[in-house]
Amino acid sequence: MTDTTTVFDQHARNYDALRRRLVPGFDRFYGAALQALALTSRPIARVLDLGAGTGLLAGMVATAHPEAEVVLLDGAAGMLDEARERLGDRASYVVADLGDPLPDGPWDAVISALAIHHLDEDGKRALFARVCGALAPGGMFVNAEQVLGPTPALDAVYLARHREEALALEASEEEWAAALERMSHDRCSTVADQLAWLAEAGFTDVDCPWRENRFAVLAARRPS
């Protein structure tokens, strides 16, 4: 078990409530991820959620696409236990790390929320290539992510805004300090870099349809 997985196992029970306080624009962020799925050129029958956590995004996708098979993958078994309470038999669950081989495709959509930033640059590029290979032609990859600002100066401004907005959402100073400690282990990348890596991996129609400070939704389609 990696250090990151251990941390998320420890916070599984209160993770959803904490995310509401620490993700400014929570509804806009997740809503934009759902909208990005509509860019697909094929029906959504099979969906894989990478780093699914407690199933927040997967649950929204399952509601929007009630006939779709939904599979949640996460390295933290405790997080998937919480996801089971949310989704039950509506979904399937796989305990695996983002560096492991993906479950057998093809998938019509691969989604992720606030997980892939734990990988370094090489890890992200390798995962993007595996996702492209696992998607059916025309399938969508949607990554709702925490990102670096395009320059260090802008990133500092965006981080300060994040703190102000989190405290306005009634996150405590202690919760913000703990979030900063967790974020110190993150390996966030800029939007521009990730869009380039997605194109390099073989995706087409690569875009960032939504962004607000250090949160962004990245979308890419496998060529038909």
Secondary structure, DSSP 8 states (H G I E B T S, - for coil): --HHHHHHHHTTTTHHHHHHHHSTTHHHHHHHHHHHHTT-SS---EEEEET-TTSHHHHHHHHHSTTSEEEEEES-HHHHHHHHHHHGGGEEEEE--TTS---S--EEEEEEES-GGGS-HHHHHHHHHHHHHHEEEEEEEEEEEE-B-SSHHHHHHHHHHHHHHHHHTT--HHHHHHHHHHHTT----BHHHHHHHHHHTT-EEEEEEEEETTEEEEEEE---
